[in-house]
Amino acid sequence: MAQAERSLREAERMCRTILPEVSRTFALSIRCLPGELGRAVLAGYLLCRIADTVEDDPAATPERKTELFQAFILCFDDTAAADAYPRTAIELAGAAHDVHLVQYSDCVFQVYRSLPLAAQAAIKEWVHEMVRGMQSFVQRYPGGIRIQTLGEYREYCYYVAGTVGHLLTELWRELAPGIGRATYTALRDRCVSFGEALQTVNIHKDIAWDAERENAIYIPSDTLSAHGSGHGTLLSPEHLARNRAALDPFVELAEAGLADALEYVLLVPKRAFPVRVFCALPVLFAYATTRDLARSTAMLHAGGGVKISRREVKALMLLGPLAVASDYGFRRLVERVGRAPLTLIPSFIS
């Protein structure tokens, strides 16, 4: 359907249809956000995923990725460029759901242009920052990203996830009720940790997927080398114990980051309860995943990964919104999730 023939309602419906394909857990969380705030987060998230799809394309050259990044940035200010982007990026490869999203990127930009100008400005600023960082890594590692040091790992996590923490925090300030200046300042101080903690968990649960499907390895080479392994032996059965030991500091890093993310959630005032729930759910999922990462080697086997059960996801979806109404209740739920997979009625509630 041509842009001129498609209504904003149809564009938004398409975005909401695609969302569960690219992130099941985010699609569950965003249901909590009402009206314009929900639409802004929807558009912002999908725009970030489009940039991520360009970065992760295993077939495109660094030069082609740079061209696609630049064309993508142009779409924020040029409606014609946004309408044409599905054709501009038509050759993108990668996961089918991500390619599907790019094919409907014009819908995402249509929703973006319908937002208040302040929300558009926040999304544009932080997606641009994300793309700038992604582009620098694509050019730094033309044969596929291979992180070398802990400092470089942190730099990467800032660009792909710390920016998302900033983006969301700016949208809370512009569109969420009850987010005053003092609360905004406190949230901004922790927003990078909030985003980076979730990214660290995602990186570690998908080590094999990233290496095999996207030709990217984010575990630093110097950390692996210190344990007698390296990028070339990351999925080697003979190096399994060494690679598992190399991950321990990163599990600890994720746990420290999640402690900051927990405080970020509890800084959101109860007057902005939908925002509280939206932030609480991915933090709970990340705590559950980190618990399993600390005990697993599945992510270090070809074709492997760590994923919490659908049963636990459902339990967290049910109990998270109840627990986060109370700071004490949410802390107790987090502690419970950190110990063992959640049953439907945990002992601290029964």
DODO-907932 format. One record per residue (C-alpha): x, y, z; residue number from 1. Coordinates in steps of 0.5 Angstrom, whole numbers. Layout:
N
[r [X; Y; Z]; NUM]
...
This chain:
350
[r [0; 0; 0]; 1]
[r [3; 7; -2]; 2]
[r [5; 12; 4]; 3]
[r [-1; 17; 1]; 4]
[r [-6; 11; 2]; 5]
[r [-4; 9; 9]; 6]
[r [-7; 12; 15]; 7]
[r [-4; 13; 21]; 8]
[r [-8; 8; 24]; 9]
[r [-6; 3; 19]; 10]
[r [1; 4; 20]; 11]
[r [1; 4; 28]; 12]
[r [-3; -3; 27]; 13]
[r [3; -6; 22]; 14]
[r [8; -3; 28]; 15]
[r [4; -7; 33]; 16]
[r [4; -13; 29]; 17]
[r [11; -13; 27]; 18]
[r [13; -12; 35]; 19]
[r [12; -19; 37]; 20]
[r [17; -22; 32]; 21]
[r [23; -18; 34]; 22]
[r [22; -18; 41]; 23]
[r [17; -22; 45]; 24]
[r [19; -19; 52]; 25]
[r [18; -12; 49]; 26]
[r [12; -13; 46]; 27]
[r [9; -16; 53]; 28]
[r [12; -10; 57]; 29]
[r [10; -4; 52]; 30]
[r [2; -6; 53]; 31]
[r [3; -3; 60]; 32]
[r [4; 4; 57]; 33]
[r [-2; 8; 55]; 34]
[r [-4; 13; 49]; 35]
[r [2; 17; 46]; 36]
[r [7; 15; 51]; 37]
[r [6; 8; 48]; 38]
[r [6; 10; 41]; 39]
[r [13; 14; 42]; 40]
[r [16; 8; 46]; 41]
[r [14; 3; 40]; 42]
[r [17; 8; 35]; 43]
[r [23; 9; 38]; 44]
[r [24; 2; 40]; 45]
[r [23; 0; 33]; 46]
[r [28; 5; 30]; 47]
[r [33; 2; 34]; 48]
[r [32; -5; 32]; 49]
[r [32; -2; 25]; 50]
[r [39; 1; 26]; 51]
[r [41; -6; 29]; 52]
[r [39; -10; 23]; 53]
[r [44; -6; 19]; 54]
[r [49; -7; 24]; 55]
[r [48; -14; 24]; 56]
[r [47; -16; 17]; 57]
[r [52; -22; 16]; 58]
[r [53; -20; 8]; 59]
[r [53; -13; 7]; 60]
[r [60; -10; 7]; 61]
[r [62; -4; 12]; 62]
[r [62; 1; 6]; 63]
[r [55; -1; 5]; 64]
[r [53; -1; 12]; 65]
[r [55; 6; 12]; 66]
[r [51; 8; 6]; 67]
[r [45; 5; 10]; 68]
[r [46; 8; 16]; 69]
[r [47; 15; 13]; 70]
[r [40; 14; 9]; 71]
[r [37; 12; 15]; 72]
[r [39; 18; 19]; 73]
[r [36; 22; 13]; 74]
[r [30; 19; 14]; 75]
[r [28; 23; 21]; 76]
[r [28; 30; 17]; 77]
[r [26; 27; 10]; 78]
[r [19; 24; 9]; 79]
[r [21; 22; 2]; 80]
[r [27; 18; 4]; 81]
[r [23; 15; 10]; 82]
[r [18; 13; 5]; 83]
[r [24; 10; 0]; 84]
[r [28; 7; 6]; 85]
[r [25; 0; 5]; 86]
[r [27; 0; -2]; 87]
[r [34; 3; -1]; 88]
[r [35; -3; 4]; 89]
[r [32; -8; 0]; 90]
[r [38; -13; 0]; 91]
[r [39; -13; 7]; 92]
[r [40; -20; 10]; 93]
[r [39; -23; 17]; 94]
[r [34; -26; 21]; 95]
[r [27; -26; 18]; 96]
[r [23; -22; 23]; 97]
[r [29; -16; 23]; 98]
[r [28; -16; 15]; 99]
[r [21; -16; 15]; 100]
[r [21; -10; 20]; 101]
[r [26; -6; 15]; 102]
[r [21; -8; 10]; 103]
[r [16; -4; 14]; 104]
[r [20; 2; 16]; 105]
[r [16; 7; 13]; 106]
[r [11; 5; 17]; 107]
[r [15; 6; 23]; 108]
[r [17; 13; 21]; 109]
[r [10; 15; 20]; 110]
[r [8; 14; 27]; 111]
[r [15; 17; 29]; 112]
[r [12; 24; 25]; 113]
[r [6; 24; 29]; 114]
[r [9; 24; 35]; 115]
[r [10; 31; 39]; 116]
[r [16; 35; 37]; 117]
[r [19; 34; 43]; 118]
[r [18; 27; 43]; 119]
[r [21; 26; 36]; 120]
[r [27; 31; 38]; 121]
[r [29; 26; 44]; 122]
[r [28; 20; 39]; 123]
[r [32; 23; 34]; 124]
[r [38; 25; 38]; 125]
[r [39; 18; 41]; 126]
[r [38; 14; 35]; 127]
[r [43; 18; 32]; 128]
[r [48; 17; 38]; 129]
[r [47; 10; 37]; 130]
[r [48; 10; 30]; 131]
[r [54; 14; 30]; 132]
[r [57; 9; 35]; 133]
[r [55; 3; 31]; 134]
[r [58; 6; 25]; 135]
[r [64; 7; 28]; 136]
[r [65; -1; 30]; 137]
[r [63; -3; 23]; 138]
[r [68; 1; 21]; 139]
[r [73; -1; 26]; 140]
[r [72; -9; 25]; 141]
[r [70; -10; 17]; 142]
[r [71; -17; 18]; 143]
[r [66; -18; 24]; 144]
[r [66; -14; 31]; 145]
[r [71; -17; 35]; 146]
[r [71; -14; 42]; 147]
[r [78; -13; 45]; 148]
[r [78; -10; 52]; 149]
[r [73; -9; 57]; 150]
[r [74; -2; 56]; 151]
[r [71; -3; 49]; 152]
[r [66; -8; 51]; 153]
[r [63; -2; 55]; 154]
[r [64; 3; 50]; 155]
[r [60; -2; 45]; 156]
[r [54; -3; 51]; 157]
[r [54; 5; 51]; 158]
[r [52; 6; 44]; 159]
[r [47; 0; 43]; 160]
[r [44; 0; 50]; 161]
[r [46; 6; 54]; 162]
[r [43; 10; 49]; 163]
[r [36; 7; 50]; 164]
[r [36; 8; 57]; 165]
[r [37; 16; 55]; 166]
[r [32; 15; 50]; 167]
[r [27; 12; 55]; 168]
[r [28; 17; 60]; 169]
[r [27; 23; 56]; 170]
[r [20; 20; 53]; 171]
[r [18; 19; 61]; 172]
[r [20; 27; 62]; 173]
[r [16; 29; 56]; 174]
[r [10; 25; 56]; 175]
[r [9; 21; 63]; 176]
[r [5; 24; 69]; 177]
[r [9; 25; 75]; 178]
[r [16; 25; 72]; 179]
[r [18; 32; 75]; 180]
[r [25; 35; 75]; 181]
[r [28; 32; 81]; 182]
[r [26; 25; 79]; 183]
[r [28; 26; 72]; 184]
[r [35; 28; 74]; 185]
[r [35; 22; 79]; 186]
[r [33; 17; 73]; 187]
[r [38; 21; 68]; 188]
[r [44; 19; 73]; 189]
[r [42; 12; 72]; 190]
[r [39; 11; 65]; 191]
[r [46; 9; 62]; 192]
[r [46; 3; 67]; 193]
[r [39; 1; 66]; 194]
[r [40; 0; 59]; 195]
[r [47; -3; 59]; 196]
[r [45; -8; 64]; 197]
[r [40; -11; 60]; 198]
[r [44; -11; 54]; 199]
[r [50; -15; 58]; 200]
[r [45; -20; 60]; 201]
[r [43; -21; 52]; 202]
[r [50; -21; 50]; 203]
[r [51; -27; 54]; 204]
[r [45; -31; 53]; 205]
[r [46; -30; 46]; 206]
[r [54; -32; 45]; 207]
[r [53; -37; 40]; 208]
[r [48; -34; 36]; 209]
[r [52; -28; 35]; 210]
[r [58; -32; 33]; 211]
[r [55; -36; 29]; 212]
[r [49; -32; 25]; 213]
[r [52; -25; 26]; 214]
[r [59; -26; 26]; 215]
[r [60; -22; 32]; 216]
[r [64; -24; 38]; 217]
[r [63; -19; 44]; 218]
[r [67; -22; 50]; 219]
[r [73; -19; 50]; 220]
[r [79; -22; 47]; 221]
[r [84; -20; 53]; 222]
[r [79; -23; 58]; 223]
[r [79; -30; 54]; 224]
[r [86; -30; 53]; 225]
[r [87; -29; 60]; 226]
[r [84; -36; 61]; 227]
[r [87; -40; 56]; 228]
[r [82; -39; 50]; 229]
[r [80; -34; 45]; 230]
[r [75; -31; 40]; 231]
[r [77; -37; 35]; 232]
[r [76; -42; 41]; 233]
[r [70; -39; 44]; 234]
[r [65; -45; 42]; 235]
[r [70; -50; 43]; 236]
[r [68; -56; 47]; 237]
[r [75; -57; 49]; 238]
[r [76; -50; 52]; 239]
[r [69; -50; 55]; 240]
[r [71; -50; 62]; 241]
[r [76; -44; 61]; 242]
[r [71; -40; 57]; 243]
[r [66; -41; 63]; 244]
[r [71; -38; 67]; 245]
[r [72; -32; 63]; 246]
[r [65; -31; 63]; 247]
[r [64; -30; 71]; 248]
[r [67; -23; 71]; 249]
[r [61; -21; 66]; 250]
[r [56; -25; 70]; 251]
[r [58; -21; 76]; 252]
[r [58; -14; 72]; 253]
[r [51; -16; 70]; 254]
[r [49; -17; 77]; 255]
[r [52; -10; 79]; 256]
[r [48; -7; 73]; 257]
[r [42; -10; 75]; 258]
[r [42; -7; 82]; 259]
[r [43; 0; 79]; 260]
[r [37; -2; 74]; 261]
[r [33; -4; 80]; 262]
[r [34; 3; 83]; 263]
[r [32; 6; 77]; 264]
[r [25; 2; 77]; 265]
[r [24; 4; 84]; 266]
[r [26; 12; 82]; 267]
[r [20; 12; 78]; 268]
[r [14; 15; 82]; 269]
[r [8; 11; 83]; 270]
[r [4; 17; 80]; 271]
[r [7; 14; 73]; 272]
[r [5; 7; 75]; 273]
[r [5; 5; 68]; 274]
[r [12; 7; 67]; 275]
[r [14; 3; 73]; 276]
[r [11; -3; 70]; 277]
[r [14; -2; 64]; 278]
[r [21; -2; 67]; 279]
[r [20; -7; 72]; 280]
[r [18; -13; 67]; 281]
[r [25; -13; 63]; 282]
[r [29; -12; 69]; 283]
[r [25; -18; 72]; 284]
[r [27; -22; 66]; 285]
[r [34; -20; 66]; 286]
[r [35; -22; 73]; 287]
[r [32; -29; 72]; 288]
[r [36; -30; 66]; 289]
[r [42; -28; 70]; 290]
[r [41; -33; 75]; 291]
[r [41; -38; 69]; 292]
[r [47; -36; 66]; 293]
[r [51; -36; 72]; 294]
[r [49; -44; 72]; 295]
[r [50; -45; 65]; 296]
[r [54; -47; 59]; 297]
[r [49; -47; 54]; 298]
[r [51; -41; 51]; 299]
[r [58; -43; 50]; 300]
[r [55; -49; 45]; 301]
[r [54; -49; 38]; 302]
[r [47; -47; 37]; 303]
[r [46; -46; 44]; 304]
[r [43; -40; 48]; 305]
[r [40; -39; 55]; 306]
[r [32; -37; 55]; 307]
[r [28; -37; 61]; 308]
[r [22; -42; 61]; 309]
[r [15; -39; 58]; 310]
[r [12; -41; 65]; 311]
[r [17; -36; 68]; 312]
[r [15; -31; 64]; 313]
[r [8; -32; 65]; 314]
[r [9; -32; 72]; 315]
[r [13; -25; 72]; 316]
[r [8; -22; 68]; 317]
[r [3; -24; 73]; 318]
[r [7; -22; 79]; 319]
[r [11; -16; 77]; 320]
[r [6; -11; 76]; 321]
[r [3; -13; 83]; 322]
[r [10; -13; 87]; 323]
[r [12; -6; 84]; 324]
[r [6; -3; 87]; 325]
[r [11; -3; 93]; 326]
[r [18; -2; 93]; 327]
[r [19; -7; 99]; 328]
[r [15; -12; 95]; 329]
[r [19; -11; 88]; 330]
[r [25; -12; 92]; 331]
[r [23; -19; 95]; 332]
[r [21; -21; 88]; 333]
[r [27; -20; 85]; 334]
[r [31; -23; 91]; 335]
[r [26; -29; 90]; 336]
[r [27; -29; 82]; 337]
[r [35; -29; 83]; 338]
[r [35; -36; 88]; 339]
[r [31; -41; 83]; 340]
[r [26; -41; 77]; 341]
[r [19; -38; 79]; 342]
[r [13; -42; 81]; 343]
[r [6; -38; 80]; 344]
[r [5; -37; 87]; 345]
[r [12; -35; 90]; 346]
[r [13; -37; 98]; 347]
[r [13; -29; 100]; 348]
[r [6; -28; 97]; 349]
[r [3; -34; 99]; 350]
